Amino acid sequence: MAWFLLVIAGLLEIVWAFSMKQSEGFTRLGATSVTLVAMVLSFGLLSWSMRTLPLGTAYTVWTGIGAVGAFVVGIVFLHEPMSAMRILAATLIVGGLVLMKVSS
């Protein structure tokens, strides 16, 4: 159950990162509201998963899901650049996530 909650927390991190970008510096109420709600839920689920998962594992997986997810969302929805170096970086993050899961 802790891993499931952690994945949901990581997905919510992607939501709040994207909605924060869309809030244009917290000047758009709708996007700002989504950002704040997603942040609270994300942190809450991360905290709940840490009841049974090690701190280093939980935090690394949470930030990794958010980082790679934000990278993909940026490319797909915001048309941010996709270079070989950025793809390699994202691949290394995913590799680290897999190793964290395997080691826990």
Protein Blocks (a to p, Z undefined) as FASTA:
>chain_A
ZZmmmmmmmmmmmmmmmmmmmnnoolafklmmmmmmmmmmmmmmmmmmmmmmcfklmmmm
mmmmmmmmmmmmmmmmnopacdfklmmmmmmmmmmmmmmmmmZZ
